[in-house]
Each structure stands twice: as structure tokens, then as C-alpha cells.
Amino acid sequence: MTEWIYESSDGGKTITRRVFGNHTNNVDGKHLNVGQDEWIPMPQIMEIARRTIKEQCLRHEYPALNELWLQYQTMLRLVSNGE
């Protein structure tokens, strides 16, 4: 599973992400030059966070949903490792 670092050079107006431990974004195997980073607006980051928290609450409330989610995560890791 890819771990991301989210950074902002303009005080939080825009956010960029990179793979944890790397100083360049090489998600697809290409090193990107400065200015070509993937920028994500702060409202979009906040929406992702709200959705993630809501999903965590639902998985806690419905154990069967959590079990299916864990199975999905396992399958995702298995197929991702084959890349």
C-alpha cells in the first residue's frame, strides 16, 4: 500500500502529495520535475478526510461491512504486488 506525504508550499491553499520517503513523485516510475507535481486543492483534501472518517465509522458500526472491507484490502494488496 502506498503511503503518501501531503505538503503545502503556500500555507494550505493547495496541497501536493508524494510517496513517503521519496523527495520526488515517482508513482508511475517517472521522476517529475518541480512544477509538475500533482496539486490537490485543500477543499478536496478535506472532502477525502471527511469521507474516510465516515467510512471508518460505518465499518465500526457494521462489523460485516468491516470484514468485507478487510477482504477487499487484502485482495487489493495481492493484485498490487503483482505489478
N, CA, C and O atoms as CSV, one atom per row, in Angstrom:
chain,resi,resn,atom,element,x,y,z
A,1,MET,N,N,0.850,-1.170,0.000
A,1,MET,CA,C,0.000,0.000,0.000
A,1,MET,C,C,0.899,1.236,0.000
A,1,MET,O,O,1.826,1.342,0.803
A,2,THR,N,N,0.617,2.152,-0.895
A,2,THR,CA,C,1.403,3.370,-0.996
A,2,THR,C,C,1.054,4.313,0.145
A,2,THR,O,O,-0.117,4.573,0.423
A,3,GLU,N,N,2.093,4.820,0.801
A,3,GLU,CA,C,1.886,5.828,1.842
A,3,GLU,C,C,2.299,7.169,1.262
A,3,GLU,O,O,3.334,7.285,0.606
A,4,TRP,N,N,1.478,8.179,1.510
A,4,TRP,CA,C,1.688,9.499,0.926
A,4,TRP,C,C,2.074,10.520,1.981
A,4,TRP,O,O,1.691,10.409,3.146
A,5,ILE,N,N,2.828,11.504,1.559
A,5,ILE,CA,C,3.130,12.700,2.339
A,5,ILE,C,C,2.421,13.848,1.627
A,5,ILE,O,O,2.577,14.018,0.417
A,6,TYR,N,N,1.654,14.625,2.357
A,6,TYR,CA,C,0.959,15.775,1.794
A,6,TYR,C,C,1.665,17.038,2.275
A,6,TYR,O,O,1.913,17.204,3.469
A,7,GLU,N,N,1.989,17.931,1.332
A,7,GLU,CA,C,2.732,19.142,1.657
A,7,GLU,C,C,2.057,20.347,1.018
A,7,GLU,O,O,1.356,20.230,0.013
A,8,SER,N,N,2.283,21.500,1.621
A,8,SER,CA,C,1.769,22.745,1.064
A,8,SER,C,C,2.853,23.800,1.146
A,8,SER,O,O,3.415,24.052,2.212
A,9,SER,N,N,3.139,24.413,0.011
A,9,SER,CA,C,4.142,25.476,-0.006
A,9,SER,C,C,3.514,26.863,0.050
A,9,SER,O,O,4.227,27.866,0.078
A,10,ASP,N,N,2.181,26.926,0.067
A,10,ASP,CA,C,1.510,28.231,0.063
A,10,ASP,C,C,0.551,28.404,1.242
A,10,ASP,O,O,-0.477,29.072,1.128
A,11,GLY,N,N,0.901,27.794,2.366
A,11,GLY,CA,C,0.109,27.979,3.569
A,11,GLY,C,C,-1.215,27.227,3.592
A,11,GLY,O,O,-2.114,27.597,4.347
A,12,GLY,N,N,-1.355,26.200,2.800
A,12,GLY,CA,C,-2.552,25.376,2.834
A,12,GLY,C,C,-3.571,25.657,1.742
A,12,GLY,O,O,-4.622,25.016,1.699
A,13,LYS,N,N,-3.278,26.606,0.856
A,13,LYS,CA,C,-4.224,26.885,-0.230
A,13,LYS,C,C,-4.259,25.731,-1.233
A,13,LYS,O,O,-5.316,25.390,-1.763
A,14,THR,N,N,-3.119,25.151,-1.480
A,14,THR,CA,C,-3.031,23.964,-2.333
A,14,THR,C,C,-2.124,22.956,-1.648
A,14,THR,O,O,-1.242,23.318,-0.870
A,15,ILE,N,N,-2.356,21.687,-1.949
A,15,ILE,CA,C,-1.617,20.596,-1.331
A,15,ILE,C,C,-1.007,19.745,-2.440
A,15,ILE,O,O,-1.650,19.499,-3.461
A,16,THR,N,N,0.212,19.301,-2.247
A,16,THR,CA,C,0.819,18.350,-3.170
A,16,THR,C,C,1.125,17.079,-2.402
A,16,THR,O,O,1.328,17.112,-1.188
A,17,ARG,N,N,1.158,15.971,-3.102
A,17,ARG,CA,C,1.476,14.726,-2.427
A,17,ARG,C,C,2.652,14.057,-3.126
A,17,ARG,O,O,2.883,14.237,-4.321
A,18,ARG,N,N,3.387,13.280,-2.336
A,18,ARG,CA,C,4.479,12.477,-2.874
A,18,ARG,C,C,4.550,11.197,-2.071
A,18,ARG,O,O,4.029,11.119,-0.958
A,19,VAL,N,N,5.188,10.206,-2.631
A,19,VAL,CA,C,5.335,8.934,-1.952
A,19,VAL,C,C,6.216,9.121,-0.725
A,19,VAL,O,O,7.267,9.758,-0.796
A,20,PHE,N,N,5.780,8.559,0.402
A,20,PHE,CA,C,6.521,8.669,1.653
A,20,PHE,C,C,7.951,8.161,1.463
A,20,PHE,O,O,8.156,7.078,0.916
A,21,GLY,N,N,8.921,8.925,1.904
A,21,GLY,CA,C,10.324,8.536,1.822
A,21,GLY,C,C,11.027,8.999,0.565
A,21,GLY,O,O,12.254,8.939,0.495
A,22,ASN,N,N,10.284,9.460,-0.435
A,22,ASN,CA,C,10.876,9.965,-1.669
A,22,ASN,C,C,10.776,11.478,-1.697
A,22,ASN,O,O,9.839,12.066,-1.156
A,23,HIS,N,N,11.746,12.091,-2.328
A,23,HIS,CA,C,11.709,13.544,-2.459
A,23,HIS,C,C,11.227,13.961,-3.834
A,23,HIS,O,O,11.157,15.151,-4.143
A,24,THR,N,N,10.894,12.976,-4.663
A,24,THR,CA,C,10.271,13.241,-5.953
A,24,THR,C,C,9.064,12.337,-6.065
A,24,THR,O,O,8.991,11.303,-5.402
A,25,ASN,N,N,8.135,12.715,-6.885
A,25,ASN,CA,C,6.919,11.931,-7.079
A,25,ASN,C,C,7.180,10.927,-8.197
A,25,ASN,O,O,7.268,11.304,-9.365
A,26,ASN,N,N,7.303,9.643,-7.838
A,26,ASN,CA,C,7.589,8.630,-8.856
A,26,ASN,C,C,6.569,7.509,-8.812
A,26,ASN,O,O,6.927,6.337,-8.922
A,27,VAL,N,N,5.308,7.859,-8.652
A,27,VAL,CA,C,4.232,6.876,-8.535
A,27,VAL,C,C,4.191,5.985,-9.763
A,27,VAL,O,O,4.028,4.771,-9.639
A,28,ASP,N,N,4.335,6.564,-10.938
A,28,ASP,CA,C,4.262,5.780,-12.164
A,28,ASP,C,C,5.651,5.435,-12.701
A,28,ASP,O,O,5.789,5.081,-13.872
A,29,GLY,N,N,6.675,5.535,-11.862
A,29,GLY,CA,C,8.027,5.205,-12.278
A,29,GLY,C,C,8.765,6.362,-12.916
A,29,GLY,O,O,9.916,6.198,-13.322
A,30,LYS,N,N,8.149,7.518,-13.018
A,30,LYS,CA,C,8.780,8.680,-13.618
A,30,LYS,C,C,9.047,9.707,-12.533
A,30,LYS,O,O,8.196,9.954,-11.679
A,31,HIS,N,N,10.217,10.298,-12.569
A,31,HIS,CA,C,10.517,11.385,-11.648
A,31,HIS,C,C,10.017,12.675,-12.284
A,31,HIS,O,O,10.332,12.990,-13.431
A,32,LEU,N,N,9.234,13.406,-11.513
A,32,LEU,CA,C,8.662,14.640,-12.031
A,32,LEU,C,C,9.506,15.836,-11.628
A,32,LEU,O,O,10.030,15.895,-10.516
A,33,ASN,N,N,9.629,16.772,-12.529
A,33,ASN,CA,C,10.360,17.993,-12.237
A,33,ASN,C,C,9.499,18.932,-11.408
A,33,ASN,O,O,8.277,18.790,-11.366
A,34,VAL,N,N,10.132,19.883,-10.754
A,34,VAL,CA,C,9.397,20.886,-9.995
A,34,VAL,C,C,8.439,21.596,-10.946
A,34,VAL,O,O,8.805,21.913,-12.078
A,35,GLY,N,N,7.235,21.842,-10.493
A,35,GLY,CA,C,6.231,22.476,-11.324
A,35,GLY,C,C,5.292,21.470,-11.965
A,35,GLY,O,O,4.247,21.848,-12.493
A,36,GLN,N,N,5.654,20.185,-11.925
A,36,GLN,CA,C,4.803,19.155,-12.492
A,36,GLN,C,C,4.196,18.281,-11.401
A,36,GLN,O,O,3.598,17.249,-11.705
A,37,ASP,N,N,4.337,18.669,-10.147
A,37,ASP,CA,C,3.769,17.901,-9.044
A,37,ASP,C,C,2.252,17.859,-9.165
A,37,ASP,O,O,1.641,18.712,-9.809
A,38,GLU,N,N,1.665,16.861,-8.539
A,38,GLU,CA,C,0.213,16.733,-8.529
A,38,GLU,C,C,-0.326,17.597,-7.391
A,38,GLU,O,O,-0.116,17.288,-6.218
A,39,TRP,N,N,-1.010,18.663,-7.736
A,39,TRP,CA,C,-1.553,19.576,-6.736
A,39,TRP,C,C,-3.004,19.236,-6.476
A,39,TRP,O,O,-3.780,19.011,-7.405
A,40,ILE,N,N,-3.363,19.199,-5.200
A,40,ILE,CA,C,-4.736,18.894,-4.806
A,40,ILE,C,C,-5.242,20.056,-3.960
A,40,ILE,O,O,-4.628,20.386,-2.945
A,41,PRO,N,N,-6.342,20.677,-4.351
A,41,PRO,CA,C,-6.873,21.806,-3.573
A,41,PRO,C,C,-7.294,21.362,-2.169
A,41,PRO,O,O,-7.751,20.236,-1.973
A,42,MET,N,N,-7.135,22.251,-1.212
A,42,MET,CA,C,-7.454,21.963,0.184
A,42,MET,C,C,-8.892,21.474,0.368
A,42,MET,O,O,-9.093,20.526,1.128
A,43,PRO,N,N,-9.907,22.063,-0.281
A,43,PRO,CA,C,-11.270,21.541,-0.101
A,43,PRO,C,C,-11.396,20.073,-0.518
A,43,PRO,O,O,-12.156,19.318,0.088
A,44,GLN,N,N,-10.660,19.676,-1.539
A,44,GLN,CA,C,-10.703,18.279,-1.972
A,44,GLN,C,C,-10.049,17.375,-0.920
A,44,GLN,O,O,-10.540,16.276,-0.661
A,45,ILE,N,N,-8.965,17.820,-0.323
A,45,ILE,CA,C,-8.307,17.058,0.752
A,45,ILE,C,C,-9.269,16.915,1.934
A,45,ILE,O,O,-9.373,15.837,2.520
A,46,MET,N,N,-9.964,17.985,2.283
A,46,MET,CA,C,-10.908,17.946,3.401
A,46,MET,C,C,-12.057,16.987,3.110
A,46,MET,O,O,-12.507,16.275,4.008
A,47,GLU,N,N,-12.539,16.957,1.862
A,47,GLU,CA,C,-13.613,16.036,1.486
A,47,GLU,C,C,-13.140,14.586,1.585
A,47,GLU,O,O,-13.888,13.724,2.045
A,48,ILE,N,N,-11.927,14.315,1.165
A,48,ILE,CA,C,-11.360,12.969,1.285
A,48,ILE,C,C,-11.291,12.569,2.755
A,48,ILE,O,O,-11.628,11.439,3.110
A,49,ALA,N,N,-10.856,13.490,3.610
A,49,ALA,CA,C,-10.757,13.202,5.047
A,49,ALA,C,C,-12.137,12.935,5.650
A,49,ALA,O,O,-12.301,11.986,6.418
A,50,ARG,N,N,-13.138,13.769,5.308
A,50,ARG,CA,C,-14.498,13.567,5.825
A,50,ARG,C,C,-15.062,12.213,5.386
A,50,ARG,O,O,-15.673,11.496,6.179
A,51,ARG,N,N,-14.850,11.878,4.123
A,51,ARG,CA,C,-15.357,10.613,3.610
A,51,ARG,C,C,-14.670,9.428,4.290
A,51,ARG,O,O,-15.315,8.427,4.605
A,52,THR,N,N,-13.369,9.545,4.513
A,52,THR,CA,C,-12.615,8.479,5.178
A,52,THR,C,C,-13.110,8.263,6.600
A,52,THR,O,O,-13.285,7.122,7.029
A,53,ILE,N,N,-13.337,9.340,7.333
A,53,ILE,CA,C,-13.833,9.231,8.710
A,53,ILE,C,C,-15.228,8.613,8.724
A,53,ILE,O,O,-15.522,7.759,9.560
A,54,LYS,N,N,-16.085,9.040,7.802
A,54,LYS,CA,C,-17.431,8.481,7.727
A,54,LYS,C,C,-17.381,6.979,7.440
A,54,LYS,O,O,-18.119,6.200,8.043
A,55,GLU,N,N,-16.504,6.582,6.514
A,55,GLU,CA,C,-16.366,5.161,6.188
A,55,GLU,C,C,-15.852,4.364,7.381
A,55,GLU,O,O,-16.306,3.245,7.617
A,56,GLN,N,N,-14.918,4.924,8.131
A,56,GLN,CA,C,-14.410,4.245,9.331
A,56,GLN,C,C,-15.519,4.053,10.357
A,56,GLN,O,O,-15.618,2.995,10.979
A,57,CYS,N,N,-16.348,5.070,10.533
A,57,CYS,CA,C,-17.475,4.962,11.479
A,57,CYS,C,C,-18.457,3.881,11.045
A,57,CYS,O,O,-18.941,3.110,11.873
A,58,LEU,N,N,-18.750,3.825,9.756
A,58,LEU,CA,C,-19.669,2.801,9.252
A,58,LEU,C,C,-19.090,1.402,9.429
A,58,LEU,O,O,-19.816,0.472,9.781
A,59,ARG,N,N,-17.795,1.245,9.190
A,59,ARG,CA,C,-17.170,-0.073,9.385
A,59,ARG,C,C,-17.191,-0.474,10.847
A,59,ARG,O,O,-17.321,-1.655,11.167
A,60,HIS,N,N,-17.064,0.497,11.736
A,60,HIS,CA,C,-17.131,0.212,13.171
A,60,HIS,C,C,-18.559,-0.175,13.570
A,60,HIS,O,O,-18.761,-1.072,14.389
A,61,GLU,N,N,-19.535,0.505,12.990
A,61,GLU,CA,C,-20.940,0.254,13.317
A,61,GLU,C,C,-21.438,-1.074,12.740
A,61,GLU,O,O,-22.283,-1.737,13.342
A,62,TYR,N,N,-20.917,-1.455,11.586
A,62,TYR,CA,C,-21.364,-2.681,10.900
A,62,TYR,C,C,-20.182,-3.634,10.714
A,62,TYR,O,O,-19.449,-3.520,9.732
A,63,PRO,N,N,-19.989,-4.576,11.647
A,63,PRO,CA,C,-18.851,-5.498,11.562
A,63,PRO,C,C,-18.785,-6.278,10.246
A,63,PRO,O,O,-17.688,-6.563,9.766
A,64,ALA,N,N,-19.924,-6.627,9.654
A,64,ALA,CA,C,-19.901,-7.351,8.375
A,64,ALA,C,C,-19.293,-6.483,7.273
A,64,ALA,O,O,-18.567,-6.981,6.412
A,65,LEU,N,N,-19.589,-5.198,7.305
A,65,LEU,CA,C,-19.000,-4.269,6.345
A,65,LEU,C,C,-17.492,-4.194,6.540
A,65,LEU,O,O,-16.731,-4.160,5.574
A,66,ASN,N,N,-17.070,-4.168,7.803
A,66,ASN,CA,C,-15.642,-4.127,8.083
A,66,ASN,C,C,-14.946,-5.386,7.567
A,66,ASN,O,O,-13.849,-5.301,7.016
A,67,GLU,N,N,-15.565,-6.542,7.739
A,67,GLU,CA,C,-14.982,-7.795,7.264
A,67,GLU,C,C,-14.821,-7.776,5.743
A,67,GLU,O,O,-13.790,-8.204,5.224
A,68,LEU,N,N,-15.828,-7.287,5.035
A,68,LEU,CA,C,-15.735,-7.177,3.577
A,68,LEU,C,C,-14.648,-6.187,3.165
A,68,LEU,O,O,-13.923,-6.413,2.196
A,69,TRP,N,N,-14.544,-5.097,3.906
A,69,TRP,CA,C,-13.520,-4.093,3.612
A,69,TRP,C,C,-12.130,-4.683,3.794
A,69,TRP,O,O,-11.237,-4.433,2.984
A,70,LEU,N,N,-11.941,-5.473,4.863
A,70,LEU,CA,C,-10.644,-6.113,5.095
A,70,LEU,C,C,-10.319,-7.098,3.976
A,70,LEU,O,O,-9.168,-7.188,3.549
A,71,GLN,N,N,-11.311,-7.831,3.500
A,71,GLN,CA,C,-11.094,-8.751,2.380
A,71,GLN,C,C,-10.703,-7.975,1.120
A,71,GLN,O,O,-9.806,-8.383,0.382
A,72,TYR,N,N,-11.380,-6.864,0.886
A,72,TYR,CA,C,-11.049,-6.012,-0.260
A,72,TYR,C,C,-9.601,-5.514,-0.160
A,72,TYR,O,O,-8.856,-5.561,-1.139
A,73,GLN,N,N,-9.210,-5.039,1.021
A,73,GLN,CA,C,-7.849,-4.547,1.204
A,73,GLN,C,C,-6.819,-5.645,0.947
A,73,GLN,O,O,-5.768,-5.392,0.357
A,74,THR,N,N,-7.121,-6.865,1.391
A,74,THR,CA,C,-6.221,-7.992,1.160
A,74,THR,C,C,-6.087,-8.273,-0.331
A,74,THR,O,O,-4.976,-8.441,-0.833
A,75,MET,N,N,-7.200,-8.324,-1.034
A,75,MET,CA,C,-7.171,-8.580,-2.480
A,75,MET,C,C,-6.446,-7.450,-3.207
A,75,MET,O,O,-5.687,-7.704,-4.143
A,76,LEU,N,N,-6.669,-6.223,-2.791
A,76,LEU,CA,C,-6.002,-5.083,-3.419
A,76,LEU,C,C,-4.483,-5.200,-3.256
A,76,LEU,O,O,-3.738,-4.964,-4.207
A,77,ARG,N,N,-4.025,-5.560,-2.058
A,77,ARG,CA,C,-2.588,-5.745,-1.842
A,77,ARG,C,C,-2.030,-6.874,-2.694
A,77,ARG,O,O,-0.933,-6.759,-3.240
A,78,LEU,N,N,-2.777,-7.959,-2.808
A,78,LEU,CA,C,-2.303,-9.107,-3.597
A,78,LEU,C,C,-2.150,-8.743,-5.072
A,78,LEU,O,O,-1.142,-9.086,-5.690
A,79,VAL,N,N,-3.132,-8.057,-5.641
A,79,VAL,CA,C,-3.025,-7.718,-7.049
A,79,VAL,C,C,-2.057,-6.569,-7.281
A,79,VAL,O,O,-1.449,-6.489,-8.348
A,80,SER,N,N,-1.899,-5.682,-6.315
A,80,SER,CA,C,-0.961,-4.571,-6.448
A,80,SER,C,C,0.489,-5.043,-6.412
A,80,SER,O,O,1.349,-4.460,-7.072
A,81,ASN,N,N,0.764,-6.096,-5.643
A,81,ASN,CA,C,2.123,-6.626,-5.543
A,81,ASN,C,C,2.561,-7.306,-6.832
A,81,ASN,O,O,3.754,-7.530,-7.037
A,82,GLY,N,N,1.620,-7.635,-7.695
A,82,GLY,CA,C,1.945,-8.274,-8.954
A,82,GLY,C,C,2.346,-7.305,-10.046
A,82,GLY,O,O,2.667,-7.732,-11.156
A,83,GLU,N,N,2.337,-6.016,-9.762
A,83,GLU,CA,C,2.669,-5.004,-10.791
A,83,GLU,C,C,4.124,-5.055,-11.149
A,83,GLU,O,O,4.581,-4.282,-11.991
